[in-house]
Amino acid sequence: MKIDSSTSIVFDFSSSPVGGGLKRLRAYLDYFSDWENVLFLVPSAADLENWPQNRVLKIEKTKFAKICNLESYKSRILKMVGNVDIWYSYGIPLNKRFARIQILHVSNALSLKTDGIVLSFFDRVRFFILGFFFKRSVKFVDLWSCESKFTMSLITKLDVSSDIIHISKNGLENEKPNIIAPSNDSNRYFVAIGTYSYKRLDLLISWFLDNSNLYKDLKLKIIGEVPELAALKHKSLEWMGVLPHTEVLGVLKNSFAYISFSEIENSSNALAEAAQFNKKLVVSDIASHREFLDLNCIKYSTKDGILETIDSYKFDQFKFGWQIVNAELLDRIRAI
């Protein structure tokens, strides 16, 4: 397919206004800023005040609407913009034909795998229904997108050929962000990011306290919505709550190590951000974590289901630059 700045594209982003999805949205907004016929459908809660309103349309998407795949807003968009060349859907099933080329990005591996994962009842039902609609999307999707070989393997179980699956990694800025962070406790703590049940904070905290003799005088800082587990009080634990992304980067930059005991990840945005600061990594031995370390030739030890970096390393920031990630996506679309 021929693609240039006149190509009509709709980017439809899911209901989460934070995390890797928000970073990808901002990167696409920047990359396609000079294209004539590009429209972004974004969740109403997304913080995008500095972007031109003629390119961004905020859509009220409730969790119920996303789970049940209510698509009336898409029909309204088509009436407004006319024919669309490319419809890129981030985490939202495509159960109809809206454009000449339709791309579905699987933003959360849990939509395709929940067995053996610790989840709330609501989340288990939500991801089951979302996975059901993903299966129904197969005949309407021309190109599947995901963030790791692990998630690619889950998509192929939908009877989707690997030939129409594109791995689009979470990107980073081409330069390390110039983050100024408080240095009063620099290099004196581990940091964990995310508090959903599948992040297994219970195991993470237990490991940290059991190994306190190895990491004397170090604290554990936990970033994310404060769960019931926060009732656990300990002099070495600090619950930081939800922070703006720049503050998260500041906490990462000054940390001793990044730690994650997550049971499943599409690809870990936080892991890549910790690696850009060349931090020690202590992570669960799951497919996407191992894939990231192997891809970047980061040496690690394996013990009791934990991967731990054993040497200092130099992370190739350029390989994960958004300019490269976005250019690779366009090249893949051109090949259709």
N, C-alpha and C positions, 0 to 999 in steps of 0.2 A: 504494500500500500504506500502511495506517495504521501509524505507528511511534510508540511511547511507551516509557516506562521499564519496561513489563512485557513488551516484545517479547523473544523468545528469540533471542539472537545468539551465534554461535561465531566468534571471530577465530582463524584458523589461520596462524601465522607460520612462515616458512621457517627453514632451519638456520643462517643467519648471525646471530651474537649481537652484531654490531657495526654501526656505520655508520648510514645513513639508516633502515634497517629497525628498528633498536633505538630510534631517536628516535621513529618513528611508533608503535611498540608502546607506548612509555611515554606518548605523547600520548593514544592511545586508552584506555589504562588509566586515565588521569586524567579524561578527558572522560566516560567511561561508569562512573565509580566508584560512582554512586548508582543505577545501573540494576539491576533485580532479577535478571534472567535472562541475564546476559552471562558467557560463559566464554572465557578466553584460553588457547590451546594455544601454548606457547612452547618454543624450543629449550632443552635442559637447561643449556646454558652461559650463558644470558642472565642478566645481573646484575639481578635483580628482588627483592632480599631484603626491600625495604620494602613490598611489595604484599601484600594479603590473599590467603592461600593458597586460600581458598574460591573465588576468581575466576581463579586462575592454575593451570594444570596443565602441568607440565613433561614434554615428550615427547622421548625419545631418538630423534633423526632423524639417521641417518648420511647422508653424501653419496651413498652407494650407494642408500639408500632414496629419497632425493629424486630422483635421476636416473632410477631405474626406476619411480618413481611408486607405491611400495608404500603402499596406503591402508588396511591392516587397522586401524590405530589409529582411523581415522574411524568405522568400524563400531562399535568399542568405545565411542567417545564417544556415539554415538547411543543405544546400549543404556543408557548411564548417564544421559543427560539427557532422552531422549524426543524428541518432535517439535521441530524447530528452524525458526524463521521465516526467519532470515538466516544464511548461511554465507559469511564473508568470508575469502578465501584469499589470503595474501600470498606471491606467487611460487611457489605450488604448484598444479599442474594439477588440474582438477576433471573427472574422467572418469566420474563417477556423479552421481546426484541424491541430495543429503544434506539439502536444505532447500527451503523454498518459494521463496526467492529466493537465488540463488548469485552471488557477486561474485568475480571473479578480478582481482587487482592484479598487473600485470606490473612486477615490481620491478627487472628487469635487461634492458635493450634487447638485450643479447647473446643472449638466448634466442630472439630473432627475427631477428637479423642478425649473422653472423660473417664474411661474405665481405669480404676486404680488411683484416681486423683482425688485428693481431699477437697470437696466443694460443699457449699451450702445447698440445701434442697432447691432453692430458687435458681441458683446458678446452674445446677445440674439440669433442671428442666429447660432453662433458657438456652443453654448450649445444645441440648438435644434437639430442640425445635429449630435452632439456627442451622445445625448440621443437616436436618431433614430438608430445609429449603436450599441448602447448598447442593445437596444431591439432585434436587429438582432443577437446579440451574445448569446442569451439565450441557444440555442441548442448546442453551442460549449463550454460552460463553465461548469466545473465540481464542482467548488467551487467559490462562490462570497465572496469578502472580503470588509469590510468597517470599519469605525472608530467609529460608534455610533449606538445606537438603532434607532435614527431618520433616518439615511441613510438606515439602514436595512429595515425600514418601506417603504421607497421609492422603494427599490429593489423588495420587495414582490409585488408591483403594476405591475411589469413586468411579473406576473404569475410565479415567482420564489419562491419555497418553502423555508421557513425559515430554514429548515433542512440543506440546502446547502449554508447557509450564515454564515460567520465567522466574528465576531467583533474583529478587530485588532487595538487596540488603538495606538495613537501616543505615542511612548516611550520617556523616559527621561533617563539620566545617573543615575546609582544607587546612586551616591553621588551628592550633590549640586555642581555645577561647581565653581571652585575657581576663581572667577572673581574679578579683581582689577579695580575699576571704580573711576573716579573723585568724590570727596565728597563735593565739594564746595556748591552744592545745594541738598545735600542728604535729602530725605524725604520732598522735597519742590515742588513736581510736580506730576500731573497725566501723564500717558503715554498711547498713543493709537498706535496700530501697524496695518498697512495696510491702503491703500487709494483707493481701488477699490470702485466703486459707491455703491455696496451693503453693504459696511461698514458704510454708512450713516454718513459721517463726518459732513454733514450739521446739522443733528440733534444732534450729539455729541457735536459739538462746541456750538450750541445754548443752550444745557442743561448746559454745563460748565459755560458759561457766565451768564446764568440766576441764577445759584447757587453760583456765586462768593462770595456772602455775607456769605455763609456757609463755604467756603474754602478760607478764606482771605490769600493773599500773595502767593497762589499756582499758578503754571503755568501749561499749557498743552503742552506736547511735543508729536509731531506726527511723527512717523517713517514710511517711505515708499516713493514711487515715488511721487514727488510733483505735485498735480493736479491743475486744474484751480482755485480751491477754495483757494489755497495758496495766491491768490491776496488779500484775507482778512487779513488785518493787525490789530494786537491788541497786546498790551504790554504783555499780558499773554499767547500768542500763540508762539510756536517755531516749525518751520518746519525743521526737521532734515534730510530729504532725505533718501536714501537707505544706510543702515549700514551693516557691516559684522556681522555675528551672535554673535560673542563674545561681540561686542559693544552693540548689542541689549540687551543681557543678563545683561551687565553692567548698562544700562539705567533702565532696569526693577528692578535690585537689589537695586538701590538707590532711586527708586520712592516712592511716598506716596501711589499710587494706580494705578491699571491697569483698563482701561476703554474701552469698546467696545459696539457700538450700531449696530453691524452687523445684517442684516436681515436673514441671513442663514449661517450655518457652518456645515461641515461634523463632525468635532470635532475641537476645537480651540487649535492649537498648542501654540499660545501665552498665552492663558488662563492658560494652564497647566504650562507653564514656569513661569508665574507670581505667581501661587499658590506655586511653589516649594520654592519661597522666602517668602511665607506666607504674601503676600501683600493684602491690601484691594482690593476688586473686585467690580466694578460697570459695569454691563453688561445688554444687552437687554434680555428681557424675551422670548427667543426662545428655541426650544426643546433641542438642543445640549448643550446650556449653563446650562439650568436647570438640564439636565441629569448629567453633570459633577459635579455640586454642590451637588446634591442629592447623587451621587455615593460616594463622598468623605465626606459626612456628614458635609458639610460646611453650617452653618446657615446663612440665608439671609432674608431680608425683600423684599416685592413686592409692588411697587407703580408706577402707570402710565407706565406700561410696562418695568420697570427697576428692575433688581435684584441687591441688594446691601448687601454685607456681613455686619453683625451686631456685630459679635464677632471675636476675634482673633481665629485662628485655627492652627492645626498642620497637614500639608499635608503629606500623606504617599508616600514618594518618591519611595520606593521599589516596590509598587504595579504597578508602571508605568515603571519599568526598562525594557530596551530593551531585556535583556536576557530572561525575563519572556515572553514578547510579542512574541519574535521569537520562543521560545520553544512551546508556545501555538499554533502557526501557524503550526509547524511541527507535533504536536500531532493531530491537526485537519486533516491534509493531510493524516496521517497514517490511520485515521479512514475511509477513502474513499474506 
